[in-house]
Amino acid sequence: MGEVMNIRVLLVLISGPLFLISIAAYVYVQLRYKPKYDADLDDYYWEFEEQHPALAKYNKLSNITFAAAVIAALVLFAATFI
C-alpha cells in the first residue's frame, strides 16, 4: 500500500506542473505564433500549408502543447484511480 501511495504522489508531482506549464504554453502559442490574417493565407491553408512557414510552425507548436496538456491530464486522472 505504501508503494502505491508513493507512485500516486510521484505522478501528481510530475503531471500537475506539466499540465499547468503546457496549458500556459498553449495559450502563449495561440497568442504569439498565430499568423495574422492575410488574403493569401486562405490559399496556403487549403492548398499548400507547408509553404507558409509561419502557419506550419503555429500548427506544429499548437499540436505539441495541446498533446502535452492532454497527456498530463490523463496521467492526473489515472493517478486518482491507482
N, C-alpha and C positions, 0 to 999 in steps of 0.2 A: 504494500500500500504506500510506503514511503517513496519508492521509486516512481510510482505513477504521479504522485504529487510533485516530485522534482521535475519530471518531464512536462507536466502541465505548466508549472511556473516558468520553466525554460522556454516553452513555446509561446507563452504570453509575453515574456520579456523580449523575445526576438520579434514576434509578429506584430505586437502592439505598436512599437515605434516605426517598424517598417510600413505598417498601414498608414500611420499619420504622415510619414515622410512621403510616401508615394501619392497620397491624396494631395498634399501640398505641391508636389512636383507636377502632378496632373493639372492642377489649377494654374500653375506657373506656365506650363507648356501651352495651355489654352489661351492665356493672356499674352504671352510673349511671342510665341512662334507662329501663331495663326496668321497666314498671309492676308494682306489687305486685299479687298475686292478689286479685281481688275477685269475688264471685259474679256481679255484673253484667258483668264483663269478658268472660266467655264469650259472652254475648248480643251485646255490642258487636263482638266479633271475628268472629262468624259472620254477623251481620246488617248492622251499620252501623259499620264500622271508622272511618269518617271522623268519627263523632260523638264518639268518645273521643279527645280531643286528645293525651293522653299516649301512647297506643298508636300513633297516627298519626305523632307525632314520632319515637318509637322506631323504627318501621319505616322511616321515611324516612332517618334518620341511619344505621341499620344497613345499609341497602342502599347508601348512598353510600360508606361506609367500606369495605365489602366489595368493591364495584366498583373502588374506587381500589387496593385491595390486589391484586386480580386483574390489573388493567391494568399495574401496576408489575411484578408477577411475570412477565407475558407479555413486557414490554419487556426485563427482565433475561434471560429465556430467549432472546429474539430477538438480544440483544447477543452471546450466545455463538456464534451461527452467522453473524455478519456477517464 
